[in-house]
């Protein structure tokens, strides 16, 4: 699949080693063609592009359903491409965070991606409640960097009938830890709480099974492993049991109206069946078109095959890290391949100042990864476009950088 992507290059025109797909995936070559086709349709047809042409815009979101359903492990009607990640979290929590009586708390992981925490705290405050009382953040045990599955179960159980919602990541953005989402969903059910997942770092990275895991909802962005470009349209999952729940409170918008009667312009809101009923606005065509190009690649490759290759690449990178001089770096991502995706997160001996210099030295050697405050270097070999040779080159560059950075 590598030949289907544009590869960033250095000043001499040689491809860089791009290990940053966990932050922004590479551009599918076909994305340019599809975006240009939509621009041409706009130029040639104006408003008629909504209803005629190769891909009429009025039905654009439906073009992405099959691919997203395959990656999310969902029924087609359970997924929709819409909005952006944090907007989708707000839209979905408006329906699934319904504090009543003592049941008003939300459980998230300590150190959640800031936007998730802002959204959760904002929802709590929106209901007139105090985030200091209603936001529960579960941290790893003292002296540990990863969360234990048993501790997640216990935290949900302890919250019990005070818990309204569990909002959990499929993969934790900083550590790269992947979670047993089915187990978390079961624990939430036992406690009587709703359960949602942020799949930003999981979709396109790991095989998912949101329907079978019995999640109430999930949301994701499409610019990381889904390679849809900066600011790309996000996505959402709503379980099929809510497909006809027009009575469920929601932040309604015209595009979430039943498409059969949408253009009658009636004042009453009749929700579309499935996840489509949570749409607020019509899809942004130019930030959706690249996702079509990427989903075609995923459908060709298959997420199961990609996962198999991803495990091999990540193990090879782990071996390169283990071969470095003792004590130079510390791997904080789980060693168990089942408990992680493509990303490995490292801390460098000497703390954040030396770690940042090592990061800069890697960039100077043509290795593109990223730095997350306060002291974490994240590296992700993505199976769609990265190779074993690039893993070896990254290992050599890291060894050289560590040797030269004091």
C-alpha positions, 0 to 999 in steps of 0.5 A: 500500500506504500505506493498509494501514499505521498511520502514527505521528502528531505531537501534532496528529495529522499523520503523521510522516515515518517513515524507520525501516523498516530498524529497525522496520517500521510496523504493518499495519492488518490485524495488529490483526484477526489478533492479535485473532482468535487471542486470541478463539480462545484465549478461546473454545476453549482447547487446542482452538485448536491443531486447530480454528478459522480458523487452527489453531495446530498448522499456524501456521508453514506459513501463512507458508511461501509468502510467506517463500519468495517473499521469500527466493527459495526453495522452500517447504520451504526456509524456516520461521518460527521463533525469533528471529534470533540464536537461529536463527543459533545453531541453524543454526551448530550444524549448519553450523559443524563445525570439524575439524582445521585447518578451524575459522575463521569469516569475517565482516565487521568491524563486523558487527552485535554480536549476530552477532559474539557468536553467532559468537564464542560458537559458536567458544568452544562448540567449545573454540576461541579466537575470537581465533584462529578469528574472521576479520574483514574490514575495508575498505581503509585510508581506505575505508568499504565492502568491495570484492567482490574483497577478499571473494573474496581473503579467502576464498581466503587462508583456504583450507582453514582456513575452516569457515564464511563468515557474511555479511550480505545488507545491512550494517546500518551502511553499507547496502551490499548484497553479491553473495551468489551470488559470496560463496557461490561463493568459499566453495564453492571454499574448501570452506567452508559459507556462511550469510547474515544477511538481517535487512536484506535480506529484504523490502528486496531480491529474494533468491535463496537457493536459486539462490545455493546458500547452505547456510543463512540467518536473518533477523528479521521486524520490520524490512522485514517489518513483523511488529512488535517481538519478532516471530518470525524466519525461517530458510532451509536449502537443499533438499539438506539436506531429508532429512539427518536425520543432520546434527547439530542442536539438536533439539526436539519441534517439529522432529520429523516432524509425521506422528509428532510426537504419538506422543511417541516418544523417537527424534527423526525430523526433519521434512523441509526447514527445518522440521526445525530448529524447536525449539519451537512457533511463538509465535502472537501474535508470528507473527500480524502477519507473516501480515498483512504477507506478504499485503501483500508478495504483493499488491505483489510484491518486484520492483515494490517494488524498482523503486519503492525504487530511485526513492525512494532515488535521490530521497533521494540527490539531496536529500542532494547538493543540500545545501551542500557538505561538510555531509554525507558519504554512506557508502552505495554510490552504485550502486543495485545495491549498496544497498537502501532505506537511506542512511547519512550522516555529518555535518560536525562529528563525532558531537556535531553529528551527534547534534544534527542527528538530534535536530533532524530528530526535532523536525521530524517526521522519524523516522530513527535514529542508530547509534554512533559517528556514523552517521545512517540514513534509509530510505524504504520503498516500501510506505508512504513517498512522494516527497513525504516524501522532499522533506520529509526533504530540506528538514528536513535542510537546515534542521537543518544550517543551525540546528545549530552 
